[in-house]
Amino acid sequence: MNTLIPPPFSRFFRSGARIFFAASIVLAPFRYRASLWARPFHPVYSDYTDFLLSAGDVAVFFTLVFWACSLLVQPRRVKPGNPLVFALLTGLTVAAWVSTLGSFDPVASRYHSVRFVLLLFYYLFIVNEITSTWLLVVPVFIQAGAQALIGVGQFFAQSSLGLQILGEHVLDPLVSGTSIIPVHGGRILRAYGLTDHPNILGGCLAFALAILLAVVVYGERRKSLPASAAVLLLFPALLLTFSRSAWLGFFAAGAFLFGSALFSRKWDSAIRTALLGAACLAAITPLLLRDGSVFGKRFNGGDVTGDAPMAERAFLMEKGNTLFVEHSAIGVGLGASPLAMKMRFEEFPLPYQPPHFTLLTVPLETGVFGGAFYLLLFIYPFADFILRRKIYLHTPAGMGVLALLLAISVVSLFDYHTWYYLPGRIWQWLAWGLYSQVSARMG
Protein backbone atom coordinates (compact mmCIF):
# COMPACT_ATOMS: atom_id res chain seq x y z
CA MET A 1 0.00 0.00 0.00
CA ASN A 2 1.42 3.40 -0.98
CA THR A 3 1.92 5.93 1.76
CA LEU A 4 3.18 9.48 1.95
CA ILE A 5 5.15 8.57 5.05
CA PRO A 6 8.69 7.27 4.40
CA PRO A 7 9.24 3.63 5.51
CA PRO A 8 11.98 4.60 8.02
CA PHE A 9 9.43 6.76 9.83
CA SER A 10 7.09 3.79 10.12
CA ARG A 11 9.91 1.58 11.41
CA PHE A 12 10.72 4.24 13.99
CA PHE A 13 7.24 4.04 15.51
CA ARG A 14 7.13 0.25 15.38
CA SER A 15 10.55 -0.06 17.02
CA GLY A 16 9.56 2.53 19.60
CA ALA A 17 6.45 0.52 20.48
CA ARG A 18 8.56 -2.58 21.02
CA ILE A 19 11.06 -0.69 23.16
CA PHE A 20 8.28 0.66 25.36
CA PHE A 21 6.78 -2.83 25.52
CA ALA A 22 10.09 -4.11 26.88
CA ALA A 23 10.07 -1.21 29.34
CA SER A 24 6.54 -2.14 30.46
CA ILE A 25 7.78 -5.63 31.35
CA VAL A 26 10.91 -4.39 33.13
CA LEU A 27 9.09 -1.65 35.05
CA ALA A 28 5.89 -3.57 35.84
CA PRO A 29 6.86 -4.60 39.42
CA PHE A 30 8.30 -1.21 40.41
CA ARG A 31 6.33 0.35 43.23
CA TYR A 32 7.50 3.85 42.24
CA ARG A 33 4.45 5.88 41.22
CA ALA A 34 2.79 9.26 41.32
CA SER A 35 -0.48 9.90 43.12
CA LEU A 36 -2.89 11.52 40.67
CA TRP A 37 -5.72 11.80 43.18
CA ALA A 38 -5.56 10.89 46.86
CA ARG A 39 -8.94 9.56 48.02
CA PRO A 40 -8.64 8.54 51.68
CA PHE A 41 -11.24 6.11 53.06
CA HIS A 42 -9.68 5.28 56.41
CA PRO A 43 -8.87 2.54 57.36
CA VAL A 44 -8.91 1.13 53.80
CA TYR A 45 -5.35 0.91 52.39
CA SER A 46 -4.87 4.01 50.23
CA ASP A 47 -3.57 2.05 47.23
CA TYR A 48 -7.05 0.53 46.87
CA THR A 49 -8.75 3.92 46.51
CA ASP A 50 -6.15 6.41 45.24
CA PHE A 51 -5.59 7.07 41.55
CA LEU A 52 -1.96 6.06 40.96
CA LEU A 53 0.31 6.33 37.93
CA SER A 54 3.31 4.01 37.93
CA ALA A 55 6.30 3.78 35.62
CA GLY A 56 4.78 0.62 34.16
CA ASP A 57 1.56 2.52 33.34
CA VAL A 58 3.56 5.11 31.41
CA ALA A 59 5.40 2.41 29.48
CA VAL A 60 2.15 0.65 28.54
CA PHE A 61 0.62 3.96 27.43
CA PHE A 62 3.54 4.86 25.17
CA THR A 63 3.63 1.31 23.80
CA LEU A 64 0.09 1.85 22.55
CA VAL A 65 0.75 5.42 21.34
CA PHE A 66 3.74 4.38 19.25
CA TRP A 67 1.91 1.33 17.94
CA ALA A 68 -1.10 3.47 16.95
CA CYS A 69 1.24 5.86 15.14
CA SER A 70 2.86 2.95 13.31
CA LEU A 71 -0.59 1.78 12.19
CA LEU A 72 -1.48 5.28 11.00
CA VAL A 73 1.65 5.71 8.89
CA GLN A 74 1.62 2.12 7.63
CA PRO A 75 -1.95 0.77 7.78
CA ARG A 76 -2.20 -2.98 8.23
CA ARG A 77 -4.70 -5.48 9.52
CA VAL A 78 -4.84 -5.90 13.29
CA LYS A 79 -5.39 -9.56 14.08
CA PRO A 80 -7.46 -10.51 17.15
CA GLY A 81 -5.55 -13.75 17.67
CA ASN A 82 -7.62 -16.66 18.89
CA PRO A 83 -11.21 -15.47 18.27
CA LEU A 84 -12.58 -17.05 21.45
CA VAL A 85 -9.89 -15.54 23.68
CA PHE A 86 -10.46 -12.11 22.15
CA ALA A 87 -14.24 -12.44 22.57
CA LEU A 88 -13.88 -13.49 26.21
CA LEU A 89 -11.46 -10.64 26.99
CA THR A 90 -13.79 -8.18 25.29
CA GLY A 91 -16.68 -9.57 27.33
CA LEU A 92 -14.66 -9.22 30.53
CA THR A 93 -13.88 -5.60 29.64
CA VAL A 94 -17.56 -4.88 28.98
CA ALA A 95 -18.51 -6.55 32.28
CA ALA A 96 -16.01 -4.27 34.02
CA TRP A 97 -17.80 -1.21 32.60
CA VAL A 98 -21.22 -2.61 33.48
CA SER A 99 -20.04 -3.06 37.07
CA THR A 100 -19.62 0.71 37.37
CA LEU A 101 -23.42 1.06 37.33
CA GLY A 102 -23.80 -0.53 40.78
CA SER A 103 -20.34 0.08 42.16
CA PHE A 104 -19.66 0.94 45.81
CA ASP A 105 -17.03 3.32 44.38
CA PRO A 106 -18.18 4.33 40.87
CA VAL A 107 -15.29 6.73 40.26
CA ALA A 108 -12.66 4.09 41.05
CA SER A 109 -14.50 1.48 38.98
CA ARG A 110 -14.54 3.76 35.94
CA TYR A 111 -10.84 4.43 36.49
CA HIS A 112 -10.05 0.71 36.55
CA SER A 113 -12.33 0.09 33.57
CA VAL A 114 -10.35 2.58 31.50
CA ARG A 115 -7.25 0.60 32.47
CA PHE A 116 -8.95 -2.58 31.25
CA VAL A 117 -9.57 -0.97 27.85
CA LEU A 118 -5.86 -0.12 27.63
CA LEU A 119 -5.01 -3.70 28.61
CA LEU A 120 -7.25 -4.99 25.82
CA PHE A 121 -5.25 -2.93 23.31
CA TYR A 122 -2.04 -4.11 25.02
CA TYR A 123 -3.24 -7.66 24.38
CA LEU A 124 -3.77 -6.82 20.68
CA PHE A 125 -0.28 -5.35 20.48
CA ILE A 126 1.20 -8.56 21.90
CA VAL A 127 -0.78 -10.71 19.47
CA ASN A 128 0.38 -8.69 16.46
CA GLU A 129 3.87 -7.47 17.30
CA ILE A 130 5.65 -9.83 19.73
CA THR A 131 6.82 -12.33 17.15
CA SER A 132 10.31 -13.07 18.49
CA THR A 133 11.17 -15.02 21.62
CA TRP A 134 13.87 -12.54 22.54
CA LEU A 135 11.44 -9.61 22.49
CA LEU A 136 9.97 -11.33 25.55
CA VAL A 137 12.82 -13.23 27.21
CA VAL A 138 15.29 -10.35 27.47
CA PRO A 139 12.99 -7.87 29.30
CA VAL A 140 11.65 -10.70 31.47
CA PHE A 141 15.17 -11.57 32.62
CA ILE A 142 16.03 -7.91 33.24
CA GLN A 143 12.85 -7.49 35.29
CA ALA A 144 13.47 -10.59 37.38
CA GLY A 145 17.21 -10.05 37.72
CA ALA A 146 16.88 -6.50 39.03
CA GLN A 147 14.13 -7.39 41.50
CA ALA A 148 15.92 -10.56 42.65
CA LEU A 149 19.18 -8.75 43.36
CA ILE A 150 17.45 -6.16 45.53
CA GLY A 151 15.23 -8.74 47.24
CA VAL A 152 18.18 -10.93 48.23
CA GLY A 153 20.00 -7.87 49.55
CA GLN A 154 17.00 -6.90 51.67
CA PHE A 155 16.73 -10.37 53.17
CA PHE A 156 20.36 -10.58 54.23
CA ALA A 157 20.39 -6.97 55.46
CA GLN A 158 16.99 -7.48 57.16
CA SER A 159 16.14 -3.93 56.15
CA SER A 160 15.52 -1.78 53.11
CA LEU A 161 18.52 -0.77 50.99
CA GLY A 162 17.88 2.98 50.80
CA LEU A 163 16.31 2.81 47.34
CA GLN A 164 13.18 4.78 48.24
CA ILE A 165 13.76 7.00 45.21
CA LEU A 166 12.88 3.91 43.13
CA GLY A 167 9.80 3.14 45.21
CA GLU A 168 11.32 0.77 47.76
CA HIS A 169 9.35 0.40 50.96
CA VAL A 170 11.05 1.54 54.16
CA LEU A 171 11.48 -1.94 55.60
CA ASP A 172 11.92 -2.74 59.27
CA PRO A 173 10.86 -6.18 60.52
CA LEU A 174 10.04 -4.66 63.92
CA VAL A 175 7.45 -2.28 62.45
CA SER A 176 3.86 -3.49 62.29
CA GLY A 177 2.58 -3.91 58.74
CA THR A 178 5.87 -5.18 57.33
CA SER A 179 5.59 -8.69 55.92
CA ILE A 180 7.65 -11.00 58.13
CA ILE A 181 8.00 -14.61 59.27
CA PRO A 182 7.73 -14.88 63.08
CA VAL A 183 10.22 -17.42 64.44
CA HIS A 184 11.18 -18.05 68.10
CA GLY A 185 10.09 -14.57 69.14
CA GLY A 186 11.99 -12.95 66.26
CA ARG A 187 10.67 -11.35 63.08
CA ILE A 188 12.36 -12.33 59.80
CA LEU A 189 11.91 -9.89 56.92
CA ARG A 190 10.75 -11.34 53.61
CA ALA A 191 12.25 -10.16 50.31
CA TYR A 192 10.26 -7.29 48.76
CA GLY A 193 12.47 -6.09 45.91
CA LEU A 194 10.99 -2.85 44.61
CA THR A 195 7.46 -4.25 44.68
CA ASP A 196 4.60 -3.50 47.03
CA HIS A 197 4.63 -6.92 48.72
CA PRO A 198 6.73 -10.13 48.80
CA ASN A 199 3.87 -12.07 47.21
CA ILE A 200 4.00 -9.76 44.19
CA LEU A 201 7.77 -10.22 43.94
CA GLY A 202 7.33 -13.97 44.31
CA GLY A 203 4.72 -14.05 41.57
CA CYS A 204 6.86 -12.04 39.15
CA LEU A 205 9.86 -14.28 39.81
CA ALA A 206 7.80 -17.46 39.41
CA PHE A 207 6.37 -16.26 36.09
CA ALA A 208 9.79 -15.20 34.80
CA LEU A 209 11.28 -18.52 35.86
CA ALA A 210 8.51 -20.40 34.03
CA ILE A 211 9.43 -18.64 30.78
CA LEU A 212 13.15 -19.17 31.29
CA LEU A 213 12.62 -22.84 32.14
CA ALA A 214 10.66 -23.27 28.90
CA VAL A 215 13.71 -21.92 27.04
CA VAL A 216 15.86 -24.45 28.91
CA VAL A 217 13.57 -27.34 27.94
CA TYR A 218 12.82 -26.39 24.33
CA GLY A 219 15.60 -24.01 23.32
CA GLU A 220 18.71 -24.82 21.32
CA ARG A 221 21.91 -25.36 23.28
CA ARG A 222 23.14 -21.80 22.74
CA LYS A 223 19.86 -20.55 24.22
CA SER A 224 19.30 -23.15 26.93
CA LEU A 225 22.68 -22.63 28.61
CA PRO A 226 22.22 -18.90 29.41
CA ALA A 227 18.60 -19.60 30.36
CA SER A 228 19.79 -22.31 32.77
CA ALA A 229 22.24 -19.87 34.33
CA ALA A 230 19.43 -17.34 34.72
CA VAL A 231 17.18 -19.89 36.45
CA LEU A 232 20.01 -20.85 38.79
CA LEU A 233 20.57 -17.20 39.73
CA LEU A 234 16.90 -16.31 40.22
CA PHE A 235 15.67 -19.39 42.06
CA PRO A 236 17.15 -18.48 45.50
CA ALA A 237 15.42 -15.09 45.31
CA LEU A 238 12.08 -16.82 44.73
CA LEU A 239 12.72 -18.87 47.85
CA LEU A 240 13.43 -15.75 49.94
CA THR A 241 10.06 -14.17 49.15
CA PHE A 242 8.52 -16.95 51.30
CA SER A 243 5.52 -16.78 48.97
CA ARG A 244 3.95 -20.22 49.06
CA SER A 245 1.66 -19.48 46.13
CA ALA A 246 4.66 -18.43 44.02
CA TRP A 247 6.61 -21.53 45.05
CA LEU A 248 3.66 -23.71 44.11
CA GLY A 249 3.12 -21.85 40.83
CA PHE A 250 6.69 -22.35 39.68
CA PHE A 251 6.70 -25.97 40.86
CA ALA A 252 3.54 -26.62 38.82
CA ALA A 253 5.04 -25.01 35.71
CA GLY A 254 8.29 -26.93 36.16
CA ALA A 255 6.51 -30.25 36.69
CA PHE A 256 4.39 -29.59 33.60
CA LEU A 257 7.41 -28.89 31.39
CA PHE A 258 9.43 -31.80 32.79
CA GLY A 259 6.52 -34.21 32.51
CA SER A 260 5.81 -33.09 28.96
CA ALA A 261 9.44 -33.67 27.98
CA LEU A 262 9.25 -37.19 29.39
CA PHE A 263 5.90 -37.91 27.75
CA SER A 264 7.13 -36.77 24.33
CA ARG A 265 10.43 -38.65 24.85
CA LYS A 266 12.60 -35.57 24.62
CA TRP A 267 15.27 -37.24 26.70
CA ASP A 268 17.88 -34.51 26.26
CA SER A 269 15.42 -31.89 27.51
CA ALA A 270 14.33 -34.06 30.42
CA ILE A 271 17.92 -34.75 31.50
CA ARG A 272 18.80 -31.06 31.12
CA THR A 273 15.82 -30.09 33.30
CA ALA A 274 16.62 -32.70 35.94
CA LEU A 275 20.24 -31.54 36.16
CA LEU A 276 19.10 -27.94 36.48
CA GLY A 277 16.71 -28.94 39.26
CA ALA A 278 19.54 -30.66 41.11
CA ALA A 279 21.74 -27.58 40.67
CA CYS A 280 18.96 -25.35 42.05
CA LEU A 281 18.61 -27.58 45.11
CA ALA A 282 22.36 -27.45 45.64
CA ALA A 283 22.28 -23.65 45.36
CA ILE A 284 19.62 -23.26 48.05
CA THR A 285 20.98 -25.91 50.43
CA PRO A 286 23.09 -23.36 52.38
CA LEU A 287 19.95 -21.22 52.84
CA LEU A 288 17.92 -24.19 54.03
CA LEU A 289 20.62 -25.18 56.51
CA ARG A 290 21.09 -21.61 57.73
CA ASP A 291 17.40 -20.72 58.08
CA GLY A 292 15.71 -24.10 58.37
CA SER A 293 13.48 -22.95 61.21
CA VAL A 294 12.20 -20.03 59.11
CA PHE A 295 11.27 -22.25 56.19
CA GLY A 296 9.80 -24.79 58.59
CA LYS A 297 7.62 -22.06 60.08
CA ARG A 298 6.38 -21.12 56.62
CA PHE A 299 5.28 -24.69 56.06
CA ASN A 300 3.89 -24.74 59.62
CA GLY A 301 5.26 -28.17 60.39
CA GLY A 302 3.21 -29.64 57.55
CA ASP A 303 -0.11 -28.13 58.68
CA VAL A 304 -0.31 -25.18 56.28
CA THR A 305 -4.11 -24.96 56.58
CA GLY A 306 -3.87 -24.17 60.27
CA ASP A 307 -1.71 -21.05 60.16
CA ALA A 308 -2.87 -17.45 60.45
CA PRO A 309 -2.57 -16.43 56.77
CA MET A 310 -4.75 -19.34 55.67
CA ALA A 311 -7.31 -18.52 58.37
CA GLU A 312 -7.37 -14.92 57.10
CA ARG A 313 -7.92 -16.15 53.55
CA ALA A 314 -10.85 -18.29 54.71
CA PHE A 315 -12.39 -15.30 56.50
CA LEU A 316 -12.03 -13.07 53.42
CA MET A 317 -13.57 -15.74 51.21
CA GLU A 318 -16.54 -16.05 53.56
CA LYS A 319 -17.18 -12.30 53.48
CA GLY A 320 -16.56 -12.19 49.74
CA ASN A 321 -19.12 -14.93 49.19
CA THR A 322 -21.66 -12.97 51.23
CA LEU A 323 -21.11 -9.86 49.12
CA PHE A 324 -21.23 -11.82 45.87
CA VAL A 325 -24.57 -13.42 46.75
CA GLU A 326 -25.97 -9.96 47.51
CA HIS A 327 -24.56 -8.35 44.33
CA SER A 328 -24.23 -11.25 41.90
CA ALA A 329 -25.81 -9.54 38.88
CA ILE A 330 -23.21 -6.86 38.13
CA GLY A 331 -20.90 -7.06 41.14
CA VAL A 332 -19.75 -4.49 43.69
CA GLY A 333 -17.70 -2.67 41.07
CA LEU A 334 -14.30 -3.25 39.49
CA GLY A 335 -11.63 -2.33 42.04
CA ALA A 336 -14.24 -1.56 44.72
CA SER A 337 -14.26 -4.76 46.79
CA PRO A 338 -12.12 -3.39 49.69
CA LEU A 339 -14.43 -0.40 50.10
CA ALA A 340 -17.46 -2.67 49.73
CA MET A 341 -16.11 -4.79 52.60
CA LYS A 342 -15.83 -1.67 54.75
CA MET A 343 -19.33 -0.43 53.95
CA ARG A 344 -20.99 -3.83 54.34
CA PHE A 345 -19.36 -5.25 57.48
CA GLU A 346 -19.17 -3.19 60.67
CA GLU A 347 -16.84 -5.62 62.45
CA PHE A 348 -13.82 -6.65 60.41
CA PRO A 349 -10.74 -7.96 62.26
CA LEU A 350 -8.48 -7.75 59.19
CA PRO A 351 -7.38 -4.94 56.88
CA TYR A 352 -10.04 -4.46 54.22
CA GLN A 353 -8.97 -6.25 51.03
CA PRO A 354 -10.32 -8.50 48.26
CA PRO A 355 -10.56 -12.26 48.80
CA HIS A 356 -7.27 -14.04 48.08
CA PHE A 357 -8.95 -16.18 45.42
CA THR A 358 -9.26 -14.62 41.99
CA LEU A 359 -12.03 -16.96 40.87
CA LEU A 360 -14.15 -15.33 43.59
CA THR A 361 -12.76 -11.78 43.41
CA VAL A 362 -13.59 -11.41 39.70
CA PRO A 363 -17.32 -12.27 39.94
CA LEU A 364 -17.50 -10.36 43.23
CA GLU A 365 -16.38 -7.19 41.43
CA THR A 366 -17.80 -7.69 37.92
CA GLY A 367 -20.82 -9.90 38.51
CA VAL A 368 -21.73 -13.35 37.31
CA PHE A 369 -21.07 -12.57 33.64
CA GLY A 370 -17.63 -11.13 34.32
CA GLY A 371 -16.91 -14.18 36.45
CA ALA A 372 -18.03 -16.49 33.65
CA PHE A 373 -15.80 -14.77 31.10
CA TYR A 374 -12.83 -15.01 33.46
CA LEU A 375 -13.53 -18.66 34.33
CA LEU A 376 -13.58 -19.58 30.64
CA LEU A 377 -10.30 -17.70 30.10
CA PHE A 378 -8.93 -19.59 33.09
CA ILE A 379 -9.76 -23.11 31.88
CA TYR A 380 -9.88 -22.80 28.09
CA PRO A 381 -6.11 -22.97 27.39
CA PHE A 382 -5.75 -26.16 29.42
CA ALA A 383 -8.81 -27.74 27.82
CA ASP A 384 -7.33 -26.82 24.45
CA PHE A 385 -4.07 -28.52 25.45
CA ILE A 386 -5.88 -31.71 26.42
CA LEU A 387 -7.74 -31.80 23.10
CA ARG A 388 -4.70 -30.94 20.98
CA ARG A 389 -1.87 -32.25 23.12
CA LYS A 390 -0.11 -34.00 20.22
CA ILE A 391 0.23 -30.67 18.43
CA TYR A 392 1.20 -28.75 21.57
CA LEU A 393 3.89 -31.24 22.57
CA HIS A 394 5.70 -30.42 19.34
CA THR A 395 5.13 -26.66 19.58
CA PRO A 396 7.74 -25.16 21.95
CA ALA A 397 6.11 -21.72 22.05
CA GLY A 398 2.78 -23.27 22.95
CA MET A 399 4.28 -25.32 25.77
CA GLY A 400 6.12 -22.30 27.15
CA VAL A 401 2.97 -20.17 27.16
CA LEU A 402 0.97 -22.95 28.82
CA ALA A 403 3.63 -23.25 31.53
CA LEU A 404 3.37 -19.50 32.13
CA LEU A 405 -0.43 -19.66 32.25
CA LEU A 406 -0.25 -22.58 34.67
CA ALA A 407 2.04 -20.65 37.02
CA ILE A 408 -0.25 -17.61 36.89
CA SER A 409 -3.37 -19.73 37.40
CA VAL A 410 -1.93 -21.46 40.46
CA VAL A 411 -0.93 -18.13 42.02
CA SER A 412 -4.42 -16.78 41.26
CA LEU A 413 -5.93 -19.52 43.41
CA PHE A 414 -4.20 -18.06 46.48
CA ASP A 415 -3.79 -14.36 45.75
CA TYR A 416 -5.49 -11.50 43.92
CA HIS A 417 -2.55 -9.49 42.59
CA THR A 418 -2.89 -10.98 39.08
CA TRP A 419 -6.28 -9.24 38.96
CA TYR A 420 -5.82 -6.15 41.08
CA TYR A 421 -2.26 -4.81 40.80
CA LEU A 422 -0.44 -3.61 37.68
CA PRO A 423 2.42 -6.18 37.83
CA GLY A 424 -0.04 -9.06 37.96
CA ARG A 425 -2.29 -7.55 35.31
CA ILE A 426 0.61 -7.08 32.89
CA TRP A 427 1.70 -10.69 33.41
CA GLN A 428 -1.87 -12.00 33.04
CA TRP A 429 -2.72 -10.05 29.88
CA LEU A 430 0.73 -10.83 28.47
CA ALA A 431 0.09 -14.55 28.95
CA TRP A 432 -3.36 -14.32 27.36
CA GLY A 433 -1.91 -12.41 24.40
CA LEU A 434 0.90 -14.89 23.87
CA TYR A 435 -1.46 -17.85 24.16
CA SER A 436 -3.93 -16.26 21.75
CA GLN A 437 -1.20 -15.64 19.18
CA VAL A 438 0.27 -19.15 19.43
CA SER A 439 -3.06 -21.01 19.45
CA ALA A 440 -4.32 -19.02 16.45
CA ARG A 441 -1.14 -19.82 14.57
CA MET A 442 -1.58 -23.53 15.34
CA GLY A 443 -5.01 -23.41 13.68
C-alpha positions, 0 to 999 in steps of 0.5 A: 500500500502506498503511503506518503510517510517514508518507511523509516518513519514507520519503522521508527514508531514500530521499534519505539512501540517494542522498546516501550513494551520491553520497558513495560515488562521491566518496570511492571513490578516497580512500586514507584508511582505518582499519586494523581488523586488521593482519596482517603477512606480510612482505614482502607489501604490508600492504594485501593482507593487512590488514583496512581500512575506508575512507571509501568503505566507510562510504558504501557501507554507509550507502547500503545501510542507508538503502535497506533502511530505505526498503524497510521503511517503504515496501515495494516490489519490488526489480528485478534488472535484466537477469536474465542480468547479475544471475545472473552477478553472483550466480554470481561472488559464490557462486564467491568464497565457494566459493574460501574453502574452498581459500584460501591465506588463508581469513580474508582471502577470507571478508572479501573475500567479505562485501564482494562480498555488499555489492557485490551489494546495491550493484548492486541499489540502482543498478538500482532507485534511480539513475534520473536522469543527474545522480544519477551525473554530479554525484558523478562530476565532484566525485570526478574534479575533487578528485583531478585538482586534487591530482594536478596540484599533486603533479606540478608540486610533485614532492612531496606537498601535505601532505594526509596527513590525507586519506590522501595518500601522503608522496611523494618521487621520490627514495624507493624505492617511489614511482611515478616515470618515470626520465628522463636520470638523474632521477626524475619523480613521477607524479600520485597524487591521494589514491589509493594509486597513479597507475594508480588515479587514472588509471583513475578519471579515465578512467572519469569522462571517459568518462561526461562525454564521453557527456554531451557527445555525447548531451546537450542543449546546456545539458548538453553545454557544462558537460560539455565544460568538465569534460572540458577541465579533467580531461584534463591530469590524466589525462595526468599520471598517466602511466597507459598503461592509463588513456590507452588506456581513455579513448581507446577510449571516446572513439573508440567514442562518436565513431565511433557518432555518425558511424555514426548520422549525428549530425553535430552530436555528431560535430563537437562531439566533434571540436572538444572533442578539438582543444581537449584537444590544445591544452590539453596541448600546453604539457605535451608541449613542456615534458616531451616526454622524459618522455612519450617515455620512457613510450612507450619510443620506440615499443617499449612491450613492451620496457620494465620494467613490461611485462616485470614484467607478463609475469613475473606472468602466467607465475606466475599461470598456474602457480598457476591450473593448480595450483588451477583448480577453486576458485582460491587464494582471493578476495584471496589471490593475493599471499600465494599467490605468496609461499607458492608461489614461493621466488624472486620478484624483484618485490613479491608482487602479482596478475597485471596482467590481470583475466581471469587474476586472477579465475579464479586467485582464484575458480577456473574457474567464477568466471572463467567468470562474469566472462568472460561479464560482460566480453563480454556487454554488447558482444555485446548491442550488436552484436546490438541496435546499431540500438536502442543507437545511439538510446539515449543512456544505453545508449551512455554505459554501454557507453563506461564499460564499454569504458574499464573493460574496457580498463584491466582488460586491463592492471591489477587494481585494478578487481577488487582495490581499492575504487575499481575495484570501485565503478566496475566494479559501478556500470557493471554496475548501470547497464548492467543497468538500461538493457538491461532497460529496452530489453527 
